Structures are given as C-alpha cells and as structure tokens.
Amino acid sequence: MVELAGISKSFHSYKAVNDVSFTVNDGEIMVLLGTSGCGKTTTLKMINGLIQPDSGTISIGKETLTAANATRLRRKTGYVMQQNGLFPHYTVEENIGVVPTLSGWPRHRIREATYTLMERLQLSPDRFAAKYPAMLSGGQQQRVGIARALVADPPLLLMDEPFGALDPVTRLQVREDFMGLEEAGARTIIMVTHDIEEAFMLGNRICLMDSGRIVQLGTPAELLFKPAGDFVRTFCNPHRTLLEFRVIRIEKLCPWLPDYTPDNNAATATLPATADCWQVMELLSTGTELVTTHCAGKQKMINRVNLPEAMNQYKKALQHK
Ligand SMILES: Nc1ncnc2c1ncn2[C@@H]1O[C@H](COP(=O)(O)OP(=O)(O)OP(=O)(O)O)[C@@H](O)[C@H]1O
C-alpha cells in the first residue's frame, strides 16, 4: 500500500503540488490524470524519493519515506519514464539488468530474468540483447524500459507517461503487451498520463488533478457519472460517449436487458458479461445483429436498440444512488 498524506511541493514560490493525499491499495492501478503542468510528474517523483516534499508524509508498505531510506526503497520500486531513460552506452541486456546488478544478483540469474522478460515483451534476446538503445525503434526502447522496471519483481511500479512518446498504433500494441504480462498483474501501479481514454481503460481509480490539487479521486464510473464539479465534467465531456462505452460493462446492464429468445435468422455472437459496451458495439457494427451474454444466472440478449436504452437506465439508476 502507498499512502500520501498532505503532500505539498513548491518550486521557488510556485506551488506545484498542493496538499495531496491519497491511498493506493495493493494490486491497484491508480492513474494520475490532468492538464499539463498540474503536478502529476512531481507527485510521482516524490513517491520515488527523487524529489523531497516540503510537507506531508509518504508511506510505502510499512515504511515512511525519508531522505535516509529513499535509495533502498527505490530499488524495490520499478520506474518507467516517458523518454525511457535508457543508458545509451549500455546494451539492452545491460540496461535491463541494472537494478539486479546493483543488488548483487548472480550473473546467470540476471540473464535468465532479463531474457524471460524480453521474450514476453516481443524482444527476441538473440536479436536485441547486444544492441544499444539508439539501434532500436521508439516502441522497442519503451519495451526495454518496461522490462527494466519489472525485472527485479518490484511490488510497486511507477510509470510516467509510459506510452506517451509513441505513435497511436505502437502505443496500443505496447500497452496491450504490457497489460497482458503476467509480471504486471497483481502489482501496485501508479501511472501518470494525460490521455483520458488510457486513464479510463487502465485505471481502477483515477486521481484527476488541476493546479497541484486533487479535483476528484474515484473510479472511472464515478468521474463520468458523478463528477465532483464543472472541471471534471468539462474534462470528460469531449470524450464522454467513447468513455461511457468503455467504462460500462455488460454485467451492469443485466437488470435492463431482455432474456434471450433464440432467433435463427439473426447473426448471433456471445460475449462474457465482463465485456464492455464498446466491445458489444464493435460486434453490432460489423454484421452481428444479436449479442448474447450470461449474467445473474440468465442468458440475456443485446441489440442496437436495447443497448442504448439499457445504458440510459443504468446511468439514471447511478445518479439516484
Ligand atoms: N525542477 C523544477 N523547477 C521549477 N519548476 C518546476 C520543476 N519541476 C516542475 N516544475 C513546475 O511544476 C509544475 C508541475 O510540473 P509537473 O512536471 O509535475 O507537471 P505535469 O502535470 O507532470 O505536467 P506534464 O503533463 O506537462 O508533464 C509545472 O508548472 C512545472 O513548470
């Protein structure tokens, strides 16, 4: 667990982070989201002990972060930087092995852990282990940065715009490969992004910041359907339709979906109830007429007419809660 209590940081007289408090639970993905300059990176660097807060406390696990234990705690924390931060004169293998080497792991163990992660991240060790960062594409460099952060199996992973410098197609590929990694699952992750769709897709909770302060901290659904004020509403509105389809899972719509009645003439597909409404729409807009799903012990059916109706009913119910 990571806990920030009343953290503030000024640069000269400018308050970059202003009285920020939150708790990130074990295994949770917390996304720090907000406009440029709102204090996201400064907050992340304070959690990594790279910047000292002026006031407040940060606890990582059972320890309070201090100048004295920052280096030791940093070795137990993976850090992925926006511009990958690889050492240009180290090979890929040496870059990934930096923390295990500093921690005194035997050489064969470092190689084994490095090669395993490289393979999982689509970087064939035969082809890439001896290469230098400048010989890799941006996406490959970012994969090396992710492998480096994960290799020592840190319980906490801090990620600063980890996919930010990549083109949209590569960004999606690297992101999906990262999320599919066994090594990334069940880890506590704090991730900075200014990409609202990424935040809503990856975050269990989102900490939306403006001018150094937290404006709202909540689940993606809470930010969308129970915004704390005009800033949150305005921030979400340009992307609202897409985000709603991404955030609402079929299982939430069950009370408003009709029971399935077989129709041999309709092109039918099945999705798990954990699928989101975007996945349903993808099917319905590419030739499928009926989507069936199993929820609450019943088989339900979704089509283009009842999907928006059920989503509206769900949103109404949420607002009255
Ligand atoms: N070392 C520094 N010296 C002076 N001012 C700084 C320093 N680091 C950050 N700042 C200022 O603090 C504010 C917050 O910066 P920070 O990098 O945390 O923002 P951010 O939300 O991560 O922005 P971005 O999304 O653009 O990276 C900005 O106004 C920035 O100019």
The ligand as an ORCA input file, in Angstrom:
! r2SCAN-3c Opt
* xyz 0 1
  N      12.512     21.385    -11.126
  C      11.585     22.318    -11.297
  N      11.863     23.616    -11.129
  C      10.912     24.558    -11.281
  N       9.618     24.302    -11.596
  C       9.286     23.013    -11.793
  C      10.246     21.958    -11.652
  N       9.610     20.778    -11.889
  C       8.320     21.092    -12.174
  N       8.118     22.419    -12.111
  C       6.853     23.121    -12.330
  O       5.875     22.498    -11.503
  C       4.626     22.380    -12.190
  C       4.206     20.910    -12.207
  O       5.101     20.188    -13.053
  P       4.909     18.633    -13.366
  O       6.032     18.215    -14.229
  O       4.698     17.927    -12.098
  O       3.549     18.677    -14.201
  P       2.817     17.509    -15.017
  O       1.396     17.515    -14.542
  O       3.555     16.246    -14.914
  O       2.889     18.103    -16.496
  P       3.104     17.368    -17.934
  O       1.861     16.558    -18.184
  O       3.207     18.530    -18.876
  O       4.357     16.553    -17.850
  C       4.841     22.975    -13.573
  O       4.355     24.300    -13.564
  C       6.350     22.964    -13.749
  O       6.766     24.026    -14.566
*
